[in-house]
């Protein structure tokens, strides 16, 4: 059994999360900015289908990417050196979420519902949720979004409509986060896609210890834009 949270109930300790399904911690409460910030600051995130109550998760092990461990394939390095795309931060946040909400091949639905889009858009307006985007000929073709607390980034979802567009946005974001001194990127659950970038699993206790430290660092208060010098340096990787 997991607890049902009322409007003012705190989250239970992450150590009480179920093993099966891995990380299910609680249900209920709401998706207010305050509740979401509290959740992420404790290593908890919401994930539920449209016909389910709000479900809160803290899996173990936790998939993370340390920016210093980012790996790029030879083909992706070549793609990044291609100058026929543009990368942007926070230009079209809601549009990125809508792109992520489109059902993938082989899926009948999505967990990124209009309620979720509205909740995270509110966080974006507060400067807490951010998007990284790939544009070609003035069209958004891929991107991702997530949450930033202190110098900790929590990745949520990505989408692409052309080959490698989400990868381009992701790599540029990681490069920029490294430039800003971010220490760790939460990838939530293990996938082969994330593993190919160097992401790896760590125990939940280790994740929480590191996360608590990194979220206490000073946040980025200026508008999120890519450092052009850093982006040029990235294009030269692998030359």
N, C-alpha and C positions, 0 to 999 in steps of 0.2 A: 504494500500500500504506500502511496505517496500522499503528502498533505495537500489539502485544498486551501489556497491562499485567499484571504479576504483582502479588501482594499488596503488595509493598514498592516497586514501581517508581514513580518520579515521573512526572507528566504531561510530555509533550513540549511545547516552546514552541508557543503558539497560532499563531504565524506559519507552522507546518508543516501546519496544517489544510488539508484538501482544498478545492478550489474547487467540485468536483462530486462528491458532494453537498456543498453549501455548508456548510463548517464542521466536517465530520467529522474528528475529531482522533485518536481512539484507541478501543480496545475492551478489555474485560476488567476486571480489578480487582474491586471490590465496592462496596456501597452503605453502608458503615459511616459513622457520623457523622464520623469523622476524615477519611475520603476525600471525603465530600460537602463538608465545610467547606473542605478544601484545594482542591477543584475550583472552588467558587464564588469563593474568594479569588483565583483565577487567571483568572476570567472564563469558566469551563467549566461545562457542565451536562450531566446524563445525559438521554438520550431514546432509547427503544428499545421495540420491541413485545415481547409476551410470548414469542414464539418466536425471539427474537434474543438474542445476547449483550449485555451492557451496552455501550452506545455513548456516547461523550463528544463534545461539540460546542462549537465556538467560532466562530460564523458571522461573516462580514464582508460587508456592513456589519451593524451591530447596531442593532436597534430600541430606542429608549429614550424615556422621558418625563421631562422636567425639570419638577418640581412647579410651578414658576412659569409654565410654559407650558400648564397644563391648560386645555382648552376645554370648555365645556358648551353643548349645544344649547338652544334656547329651550324645547323640550318637556321636556328633562331637568331644566332649572331648575324648571319647574313641578312635575314629579314629586317633586323633592327637597323642595320646599316643602310637599308633602303630608305630614301628620303621622300617617298611618295605618300606618307601619312603624317598626321599631326596628333600629338598627345596633349590632353588638357586635364586639369584638375577642377572639379566642382563647377563645370560649365553647364551640365544638364543632368543634375542628380536624379530627379524623378524619372526622367527618360531612361536613365541607366537602369533604375529599378524596374521599370516597365519592361525593358529588354530582358532582364533577368527573370521576369515573371512568365515569359512565354514558355509554354510547355516544350520540353526537350523531346527529341526523337525517342519513341518507345515509352513516353510518359503520357498519362491521361490528364494530368493537372499540375498544379504548382502550389508550394506553400507560401509564395510571395503574393498574398492577397491584397486587395485594395486597402484593407485595414492595416496591413503591415506597411504598405507603401506610404500611407498617411502618417503612421507613427514614426517611421525613419525620416520622412521628409521634415517633420517637426524637429528632429534631432539635427538634421542638416541645417535648418534655419538657425539653430543655436550654435553652429560651428563645431558639432561633435561628430556627425556623420559626413562622410566624404566619398566622392567618386573619382575614379581615374578612367579616362576615356580615350579611345582611338577614333580619329576622324579621317575620312578620305573624301576629297572633293566636297567638303562641307557637309558630309553625312556621317552620323554616328554609326559606326560599324562594330563596336565592341567596347567592353569596359567591365568595371567591377565597382562594388561599394563596400563600405565597412565603417567601423567606429574607431575613433582615436581618443584615448584617455591618457594624459601625460605623454610619455614616449612609448606607448603601447598601442598597436593597431590590431583590430579584430576584423578579419576578413569575413564577409558574409556570402556573397554570390557574384558570379561573373557570367557574361554572355558574349557571344560573337555571331556575326552574320557573314563574315568572310574569314578565310583561313588566317589563323594566328592573331587576329585583332585583339582578343582578350589577353593573349600572352604578351603582346606588345605593351598594353596598358599596365599589366601586372608587373612586368620587369621594370618599366619606367617608375612605377610607384615604389617598388622595393628599393630601387636605386636612390630615389628622392628621400624616402624614409631613412635610409642609411645616412644620407647627407645631413639630415636633421637630428641624428643621434637616436633614432628609434632602435630599441634593443631586440624586440621580438614581435612576430606577426602570428596571431592566432589563426590557424586553418581549420580548427574544430575537429574534423574527422579525417581519417586516412583515405587518400585516393592515390592512384598511380599517377594521375596528372600532377598533383602537388608534389609527390615524391620526386618526379623528374626535375623539379626546380631545386631540390635539396631539402625540402621539408621533411621532418622526421617526428616520430612520436616520443613524448617524454611523459613520465608519470604525472598524474594530476597534482599531487602534492608539490612536485617540482615546478609545474606550471603556475600554480597559485602563488608559490613563494616568489618566483621571478616576476610575475604579473603585479603583485602587490608593490614590489620595489619600483618597477618601471612606471606604473600609473602615478606614482608620487612625484615623478620628475616634472619639471615645468612644461606645460603644453605649448604647442605652436599657436601663438595668438594672432599672427599676421595671416592675411588671406593665403589660401593654399594655391600656389602656382609652381610650376616646374622651374628649377634652376637651369637656365639655358646652358651654362658652362658644364654642369653635371651631365646634362642630356647629350651634349656634344662628346663628352668623355665616354659615355656609354656607347655611342655609335662607333667608337674606335676600338671597342673591346673585340679582340680576336682578329684584328687586322694583321 
